[in-house]
Amino acid sequence: MNIIEIKNLTKVYQKRYSKKKITALNNVNLEIPKGIIFGLLGPNGAGKTTLIKILLEIAYPTSGQTKLFDSEENRTEMKKFTGYLPENHKYPAYLTGEAVLRIFGQLGGCDYKNIKARVSYVLDLVDMKKWADTKIKKYSKGMMQRLGLAQALMNDPKLIFLDEPTDGIDPIGRSEIREILKNLKSEGKTIFLNSHLLSEVEMISDRAAILNKGELVWDGAVSDLTENSKIVRISTDQNISDSVLQEIQKKYDIKKCSQNCLSIALSEIKDVNYAIDELRKNNINIISVIPEKQSLEEMFISLIKNAETEIK
């Protein structure tokens, strides 16, 4: 079952005091299964936050359809089952962390009798219990992020939207947040994650999608994105001259690993024969040709560059 379905979604903004229009999302189609961690990636301004806002009805599309929990109707009722951590969240400086969570618990429809216990639970979950009575004005960026995650979990949601949840958190804290999200997934919850930290998404997400300038560049399983990469490492028995390297670079994106090693990005894996032939023409013997597994970050950069090239 898909917990989120997006069909032909387009969002166009009219610039204030201008006739110029900006397309934030262009004909986006996406399906997200229930019970997974989903990562949405893209450069700044790609449309990631706009997409979340439309799903939550904070913003409205110019055209297209969205479904949550397999329904287009009664989105207000469905919000009781969703949690949301905005990218730039702020709380009144004079309130304590506990007071903030109590307020959001009431707004989220928590049973009044259970709010105190729920506040205690989520504060403990994000390791903020000792700061419960501290005023927000004394919170660091990392503490604010932890409190924001606790706030998003107050109503025990089935679907959780997190916009840059580990921003400002140290490496140990990020590891702890990852474990929290994995545990939430094991409880059957679905997590929609926006992050510019590609390594974080790679470590935790089951599926991902990449937006670039409002268009969906790729979506699928994270394992597919990294394992099906078209990168090969060619090792030779002698140094590769700059002239030979330049000849191969006319056709492929190449980086030199060492004096006798090349790493080549291919359009098709079979195209490695061209590079091998070019090396042999120059009497360079091949020792090995090994497919490489790319990181999500490397694949992301490659996809964005290809998209930019197609636009040009």
N, C-alpha and C positions, 0 to 999 in steps of 0.2 A: 504494500500500500504506500502511495506517495502522500507525505504529510504536507508538501508544498508543490503546487503546479503553477507554472507561469507560461502564458501563451501570448505570443506576439506583443510583448509589452514594450510600449514606447512612452517616453516622457520628454516633452519639449517645454523649455522655459522661455518666457518672453523677458528680455532684459528690461529693467525699469528705465524709463525715460529714453527708450530706444526701440527701434523696429527690429533690431537684431534678435534672432532666436537661437537658443542653445539646445542641442539634442543631448540630454543626459543619458538616455537609454534608447536603443534603436532595435526594435523587433526582437526582443530577448525571449527565448524559449528555454525552459529549464524544469526538470522534475527532480525532487529530492525525496528519497525514500524515508520512511519512518524509522526511528531508532538508530540513526547514524550521527557521526560528527562530520559536518559539511563545511569546507573552507572556501570562502570567496576571496579571490585574489585580483589584483589589478593595480596599476600605477595610481598616483594621486589624481583625482578628478575623473576616474574611470567610470564612476556611477555606482560604486558599491553601497555607499550609505543611502543614496537615493532609492536603490532597490529595496533595502530593508525598510525604509520609511513608507514606501508604497505597500509593502506586505502588511505593515502595521497600521495602515491608513492614517499615518501622520502626513503623508503626501498622497496625491491621487494621480493616476496615469493619464496621459493624453489619449491613449488607446491601448487595447489589449485586456487580458483577464488574468486574475490571480485567484488561487484557491488555497485555503488553509484547512487542514483536517478534512480534505475531500469535500469542501463545501464553499460556495460563493456567497452564501447567505449568512445573516446574523453574525457579522464579524465582531460586533460589540460583545456578544456572548462568548465568542471564541477567545477574546482577549484575556478572559479569566484563566485560560490554560496556556498563556504565553508569558515569557519573561523577557525583559529588554534592558541591556546595558548600552547606553549611547556612547559614542566616542568621547565627546566632551561633556561629561556629566558634572553638574555642580549642585551642591546642597547648601542650605543656609549655614553660614559660618558659626552662628551662635548655638546651633543644635549639636547634640552629642550623636555619636554613631547609632546608639540604641534608639534614640528618638527618631532619627531618620527612618530606620527600619520599621518602627511602629507605624509611622505615617504611611509608608508605602504598603505595609501589610493591610492597613485599613482600606487604602485606595484600591488594592488588588483583590479585595473581597475575602480576605482571610477571616475565619471565624474569630470573633473578638476574644473568646475564652482561650483560644489557642495561640494568640499573637505573641504573648510573652515567651512561651516555650519555643515557638518558631524563630523568634529573634535570637534566642540563646543558641539554637541549633545552627542557624546559618552563620552566626558570628564565630562559632567554634569551627565550623566547616572551613572558613576562609582564614582561620588563625588570627582573629581580631577581637577575641573575647576580652583581652586585657585592656583594649582601647575603647570598650563599649561606652564608658562614661566620659571619654575625652571629647572636647568640642572639635568640630570639623576644622576650625581655623588652625588647629595644631597638627592636622593630618598631612603627611607627606604625599607625594604623587602615588607611590606604591600603595599606601594605606587607602587612598581614595579609590584606587582600582579594586582593591579587595572588598571594600565596602560596597562599591558598585555591583560587584558580582553577587554579594550577599543580598543586595536589594533586588536583583533580577531573579533570585531564587525564593523570595519571600512567599509567593503564592503557590509554591510547589508546582511549577509549570511543566507541561508536557513538551513544549517547544520553546527553546531559549535562543534569543538573538543576542549575540555578543559582538560589539563593534570595538576592535582593538583591546581585548580584555587584559592583555599582559603588557600594555604600554606603560613604561615607567617602573616596571617590576624587575628586580634583580634576577640573575639566572636561577638561583635556588627557589625564589618565589615562583618563577615561571614553571619550573619543574613541578612544584606543588599544585599550581593551577591546572597543569596538564592532568595530573592524577585525579583532581576533583572532577574535571570534565569527563575523564574515562569512567569514573565511578557513576556519574550521572547517566552516561550512555548505558552502562550495565543495568541501570534501573529502568531502561526502556525509553529514556528521554531523547529527544532530537535536538542537536545543537547546531545552530547556523552561526558560523564564525567568520568575521571579517578581520583580516590581519595583514600588516605589511611585513611581518616576520615569516618569511617563507619556510624557514627551517622548522618553525613551530607547527605550521600547517602540515608539513611533510611528516612530522613525528606523530601527529595526533589524528589527522583527518582520514576518513574512509574514502570520501569523494571530494572533489574540488571543481571549481570553475574559474576561468580567467576572463575578466572584463577588460577591454581596452577601448577607450573613447566611446563608451556606451554600448559596445557590441560584444557579444559573447564569442571569444576566440577559441575556447576549448572547454569541455566539461567531461568528466568521467572519473574512474577510479584513480586514486593517487598512485597505486602500484602500476597501473597501465602507463601513466605519464612518465614514470621514471624507468620502467623496465623495457619499454618499447622504443627507447631512444635510438637515434641513428648516428651514433658516435663510435668511431673505431680508433684504436691506438696501433700505429704501425712502427715496429722496431726494425732497425737495419744493422748491418755489420760494419758500417762506416759512417762518417759524418755526412750530413745532408747540407749541400751548399745553398747559399741564399738564392742563387739563380734558379736552382731546381725548385726550391720552396716557392719562389715567386710564380713559376709556371703553373704549379698546382693550385696556387691561391687565386689564379684567374677564374677557376671554376668552383672552388670550395672554400668554406670558412675553416682555416687551419691555424693551429697554434703549435709551436715547437716545444715539446716537453723537455728535450735535451738535444745534444748535437746529433744523436742518431735515433731520434724518436719524434713522431708526428701524431697529433690528435686531430682528427678530421670530422667535421659535421657534414653529413650527407643528406641529400634530398631523398634518396633511396639507398638502402644498405648495399645493393648490388653495384652502385656506382663506385665502390671502393676499387674496382678493377682499373679505373682510369688512373687513380693515384699510384697504384702498384705498377702499371705499365710505364708511367712517367719516371718512376724511380729506376725501373729496370733498363729503360732507354739510356739512362746515365750510369749504367753498370753498377748500380747499388743493389746488393742482395737483401732480400727480405728475410728476417728471422722469425717474425710473428705478426699476425693481424688479430687483434683481440677486441671484441665489442666492449664498450664501456657503459656502465650505468651512470646516467646523469643525475645530479641532484635536482630537486624541484626548482631551485633557484636558477640553475643553468637552463633548464627546459623553459621556464617562465621567460627568461631574457630572450631566448631563441624565438619563442612564439610571438612575443611583443615586437621584436625586430622584424620578423617576417610579415606581421600585420602592417607595420609602418611602411615596409617596402611595397606591399600590395597597394596601399593607399596612394603612394607616390606614383 
